Amino acid sequence: MNKIYYLFLLFSFNLFYSQTKLLSWNLENFGKSKSNQEIVFIANTIKDYDIITIQEVVAGNGGSQAVARLADELNRKGTQWSYVISNPTSSTAYKTERYAFLWKTNKLKLKGKPWLEQKYHAEIEREPYFATYEIKGKTITIGSFHAITKSKQPETEIKYFKLLAQEYPNLNLLFTGDFNCPQSHTVFSPLKNMGYPSILKNQKTSLKTKPKGSNYLASEYDNMFYKRNSINFIKSDVILFYKNFISLKEARKISDHLPIWFEFSLN
């Protein structure tokens, strides 16, 4: 009986340790406009996750520094974090931005050099930023993305993600970010048919400008699409961070999007 109990504990420990928590957040205009108090709030919101990907890092002065400030604040909380920041996206007709990844160095190891995807960069205004990580001897490649706004028809960009999946058939791919388009849109059907389901369904992730009663959420924009045959879904959700503020106006100083998260293990 003791041996069985010991094996159960060992199995439970290994299962728990092999789980990874990924958080993705469009942090509106993440740059020098974020105060130290806001940086502390963001760090406290994300500190219990293993890897963070941020969209909408300001491309000009202040964006990279804001990521460094956030990493410094995370490092004050007892766990060592590292980070990478992309070059500005190659957009010329639209707003150029940077992406960032932050991760706990005791849980993940960066493999190789992250890259802004050049394939279809002429068709995608803010090309996705890819990084590969090793987790207990297994790898995952995360592509972070911020689509053009709904009025500019983001589906004209999203349709290329099925081709990006074909471009890297041997990578353990996960696409995440702000797609400005709900997962129910038919543009995602080819990707889903290739074995990339979404982690959220019918979950609004952007904030209204003005609340209607207790309804603060506007649109179903942020999501993740993961390679089902090699990434095991455990659970996912959003963080209703605005509940920590006295008003929606104050909450929107942090961002107009909710952070989304995905807990998974690798085959």
Secondary structure by P-SEA (a helix, b strand, c coil): caaaaaaaaaaaaaaaaabbbbbbbccccccccccaaaaaaaaaacccccbbbbccccccccaaaaaaaaaaaaaaccbbbbbccccccccccccccccccccccccccccccccccccccccccccbbbbbbbcccbbbbbbbbccccccccccccccaaaaaaaaccccbbbbbcccccccccccaaaaaaacbbbccccccccccccccccccccccccccccccccccccbbbbbccccccccaaaaaaaccbbbbbbbbccc
